[in-house]
Each structure stands twice: as structure tokens, then as C-alpha cells.
Amino acid sequence: MELFHQMISGLLGIPERQISSTLHLLDEGATIPFISRYRKEATGGLNEVQIENIKEQHDKLCDIARRKETILSTINEQGKLTPELEKRINATWNPTELEDIYLPYKPKRKTRAEAARQKGLEPLAMIMMLQREPNLTAKAATFVKGDVKDTEDALKGARDIIAEQVNEDERARNAIRNQFTRQAEITAKVVKGKEEEAAKYRDYFDFSESLKRCTSHRLLAIRRAESEGLLKVSISPDDEACLERLDRQFVHGNNECSHQVKEATADAYKRLLKPSIETEFAAQSKEKADDEAIRVFTENLRQLLLSPPLGQKRVLAIDPGFRTGCKVVCLDAQGNLLHNENIYPHPPVNKTGEAASKLRKMIEAYEIEAISIGNGTASRETEDFINHQTFDRQIPVFVVSEQGASIYSASKIARDEFPDYDVTVRGAVSIGRRLMDPLAELVKIDPKSIGVGQYQHDVDQTKLKKALDQTVENCVNLVGVNLNTASSHLLTYISGLGSQLAQNIVNFRAENGAFSSRKELMKVPRMGAKAFEQCAGFLRIPGAKNPLDNTAVHPESYHIVEQMAKDLKCSVDELIANKELRQKIKISDYITPTVGLPTLQDIMQELDKPGRDPRKAIKVFEFDKNVRTIADLREGMILPGIVGNITNFGAFVDIGIKENGLVHLSQLAERYISDPTEIVSIHQHVMVRVMNVDTDRKRIQLSMIGVQQD
């Protein structure tokens, strides 16, 4: 175990003590958000990403350890496990090196070399490898018997044995690997006759690029086209250089034997070694591209989940449409459905006056404080219609993303929430709730349906799900949730809960009324001390008798705040309300062997802003009223937009029409940047300049260089 800690420390550049403490906490069942927030003294203040990296590296080392056990057992059963071999296997923690050591002992289906051995040709192969036999043809003739038909058959069999030996030679495999690393090119060519079907991949019809320079989005696009049967793809180094390298190792002299070995080596490279290493590099490059795509996706998801919330306001939400009309719902400040109906302000129905009258009545009757419009079909027209109405007071209008709303509306979660309403009502409710609290609403939708991924269906799905789930969990716990209003689905992501305990909390709430303190959580069925420890700090109770129950201060630290109040001869309520009192606190006086400066600083921050929301404040946004379709765009136009998706090659910006425009990485800033998130984030309001419009391909190139940003 200490060896693992040393290795992880060296790999991540984190002191061994912090690695050890973190893994100990994980072994005890602590969650990543809990460790990051409430165990800073133990971890040295590691963040969620660092803790996740430690866990991931530890899991990888455990996998290698299990693989070693299997390999040692298999070789031992063959009776071929020598002390030297065992030592070599135990010494390596490189999975590639481990598999190379194992390769000669790996059970394999009947190979050409194995068939030759069964014909008794291994001694001839050994003679050839020594390259000293002056009359190889005569020597080979002595092996012509049984299944060996003639001299050439004997030589061919011996070459097959040599080819397998070359393929299984560690030094040779590493040499070819080095050639691949330095020189490998990935090439793609369109499959003959598929040109029309593969039109969207035409950039790759005759493509060649250094593998190490091929970006993740290009590689994933190529691999997708390959899986669809549209491109032929290969990864190859300089074949001549590889053969020369193998010849230097295996071919000695210039006689009949060395010519045979040279032929066997060439066969080994073409038939065994090159395809094997190509497969290895294809898998490695795909894994690297997957990791990059997953990184982009999780960062986009994090930004989306942490979008500014409107908060608890009464909202009128509209799912816009033309022929079928606009579905309108009215929600109270908690997001409960109060009313729903359809209006038809657009063609072909054109009941504009009636729609306006209905809107005014709903806004008055339900005391509406904000309007939320979905950004799908008829969104701009509906926004215009609303903005041309006069109400008895100023009501802000917001346009929110509909991405995934239709999937939510047909889901089991939506059916359970609204069993008596159809999908149109559920979708409109989701649009309204996304404005009020994007995090609470978006956690109900599979992240892959939210529309902020890059080749998300092409990457390792298990790894993607794990990364997305961890991102959602981190975001939910960063913000915290209201214990008395949170849905079971939102509670599921709270540290230490899971689906069963989350449902038990909701059931307990329904039977016993609202929680008045965090302590009451212990009355929830199956809520043990460990689960309470993990979840309590992330659950808030506004209006609780103990004001600390509505902060991120953990119950295990309440006694510290109570002692601070006692020392200042005031109540905890007074301490929170009075900044001058808090300024008198000397936090170093409260350091103990278990409570250090990081925890005390977090406590003081919470007392300054109890129950604070880390998300930014929401802003009203308007698109350019003169731009409705791609045909309205002109080069040089300066337009407002909202960043809808970020990839590693740039950002897609919604400028209020059906098609999003792309701000390429090179057009985000005048200085060099390697990652778009250095400049932009999801849902950021930006100003862009139209550079190029391709109406045929529906592609819009935008730039932010030289454009004044608000």
C-alpha cells in the first residue's frame, strides 16, 4: 500500500502524506465532496479534481496488481515461472511492459509457429537464428519427414517460428513502439462508392496527419466515420525505418541463414508486430481523445449546472410553437404548477388579441414576477410578441434552453411528478423551473441529452457516465439543497445519500411535515451515523431554529461557533447578524488537534454570508431584433449571443437563429490560448462579429477578436 502512495505521489506531484490520508478517508466510505469540503486538514486542502485523480490512479494500480496475480498464476500452471521471471513481473507497474513480459506465455489459438513446432521444426529455427550454418539447404533437408513435404516447407515453418519469436521479443516491440511514437501517421481514405453517403466527412476523404498532432475531435470524427463503414483508417510509422531497426537486432552476417532470418523478420513485422502495435496505438489514441472529450463535456456540464438561478419567484413559462400554439404554465415560487393553457399568437391561427388578453389575466391572477420562454421553434416570434405587450408592472423576460426538455417530459420522473398532465405541460413546467433553479431541474435529465457534449456517443460510455455523475454530485454539493423542498432526484446526488435514503427523506417529510433541524434527519429510516456525517453539511433548512442549519457549517463544528458566541457573550444569531462582533474573533484561539485553520476560515466565511449561493446573479438578455434567419446575416455584423456549447476547437454561440455560429479557438482572443474555457463559459453573454456565412452548409464563422465585450 505504501508503494502505491509513493507512486501516486510521484505521478501527481502531491505529498505522500496527503495521498495516504485521502485514500484512508475514501476507504472509510467518505465521498469526494465531503472530503474536499470538511476534511481539509487531513488532505492539505485538496480539491475535488485532485481527490478524484488520486482515486483514479489508485484504482488503476489495483487493476494492475490483480492482472499480475492472474499472469503469475497462469505462468505457474504452465510450470515456467522462474524466480527471475517472477521478480520482473512484480517489479513492473507499466501495463504495456507487463503484457510484453507475458506475451510468450500467453495461451493462444493455434498459430503458424505452433503448427511448425508440432512438425519438429524448432531445432531448425534455432540453427537459423544462430546464423552460423554453412549449408542451410542440406541441414533443412534432414527435417523433411512426416508432415514436412520438402526443404522449402521446412524453411517456411522455421521462419514462422522465428517470426513469432521476433514478435514476442520485448526489445523489438519497444523499438517498434518508439518508431510509432515518433513517426506514426494516421491516414483515412473514403471507401469506394461511399462518397455521397460520407459527404459530411469529406475533410477526411484523403487525410493524413501525424498521430501525435491529431486533435481529439478530428480523431473521434475519423473513428466515427470508420465505424459507420465510410472511411478506411490506418496508423503507420515509416516501414523502412522499422525493418532496418529489426534487421540490426536480428540479422547478423550475409549468408543463407541470415537471408532467411531477414525474410522471417519482415514477415514478423508485417503480419504480427505492426498490426499488434497499431492496435495498441489506436486504443491509446482513442483513450486519449475520449479523455479530452470527456473533460470538455464535464466542464461544460459543470458550467451549465451552475448557471445563474432566478430564485424563488412566480414564473410564467412558455413552450413556443406555431401550428400547435404555445403551451403556457404558471408556477408558484416553489415551482409548483398552478395553471396551464394554450395560446395561439402566431400563424396559421393568429389569435393575437386573445393570446394577449389571456397572458395579462394570468400575469395578474398568479402575480407573475418573470417570464421564461423556451428557445426552440417560434422562440424569437414569441419573445417579440411578449415584448410588445404592456403589463401593469415591469416583468423581466428570459429565453432558456429547451435542450433535453422533451426527453424529461416523457421520462418516468416527469410522469411521477405530473401523472395527470401530458408531455406538453411537463415540458413547459421544465422550461419555467430551469429559469428558477437550473441545477435542481437539469439533474432530472440524462446529461448526454443536455447538448453540451463533443462526440459524446463515440467515447467510452462507462467512463463518461462515471465522470458526468461525479460532476453532477460535485455541483449539487457545492450549492447545497433545501432539505424541505428538494426532490428525491436532487437529494440522490447529495453526499452519502443515494436513491433509497433520498426517497426515505421525501417520504418522512410527507408523513411528518417539514424538518425543523438537521438532527431530525437521524429519525429517517436507514439514516445511520456515517450517512448523516456525509450529508448533513450539504442540506439547508431556511428558517430553522438553529441558524447554523441553513449554512454549510457542519454539525460536527457547531460547538466551535457556540464557543465563539459564548466567548463574546452573545447568541449564535447575534454573532451571525453582527459583523463587528465577528471581527473581534481571533480564529487561531480555536485551533485544536482536529480543527485547523482551513475549517475555521470556512466557518467564518459561512458566518459572513450564511447559506450563500456560489452561483452568479442572473441577467436579462436580448438577441438582435433584425436577425431572424441565416439569410439575414452579413459579414461584419456585430451581434449579441449566448455561448451554448464549448469544444476543444472553439465555442458555439446562439445568435438567435436556428443555426449556431462557431467562434474558432483562434478567434476567441488576440493572444494564444489552448483551451476555450480560458475565455468563455457556458451561457456566457458575448458580442461576436460575423466573419463568414455558408448558407448551403448552414455554417457560420464568428469572431470575438476586436469586439468590445460588455
Secondary structure, DSSP 4 states (H G I P E B T S, - for coil): -HHHHHHHHHHHT--HHHHHHHHHHHHTT--HHHHHHH-HHHHTS--HHHHHHHHHHHHHHHHHHHHHHHHHHHHHHTT---HHHHHHHHH---HHHHHHHHGGGS--SPPHHHHHHHTT-HHHHHHHHHT--S-HHHHHHTT-STT--SHHHHHHHHHHHHHHHHHT-HHHHHHHHHHHHHH-EEEEEEPTT-TTTTGGGGGGTEEEEEGGG--HHHHHHHHHHHHTTSEEEEEE--HHHHHHHHHHHH--SSSHHHHHHHHHHHHIIIIIIHHHHHHHHHHHHHHHHHHHHHHHHHHHHHHHHTPPP--S--EEEEE--STT-EEEEEE-TT--EEEEEEE--STTT--HHHHHHHHHHHHHHTT--EEEEESSTTHHHHHHHHHT---SS---EEEE--TTHHHHHTSHHHHHH-TTS-HHHHHHHHHHHHHH-HHHHHTTS-GGGSS--SSTTTS-HHHHHHHHHHHHHHHHHHH-EETTT--HHHHHTSTT-HHHHHHHHHHHHHHH-S-SSGGGGGGSTT--HHHHHHHGGGEE-TT-SSGGGGSS--GGGHHHHHHHHHHTTS-HHHHHH-HHHHHT--GGGG--SS--HHHHHHHHHHHHSTT---SPPP------TT--SGGG--TT-EEEEEEEEEETTEEEEE-SSSSPEEEEGGGS-SS--S-GGGT--TT-EEEEEEEEEETTTTEEEEE-TT----
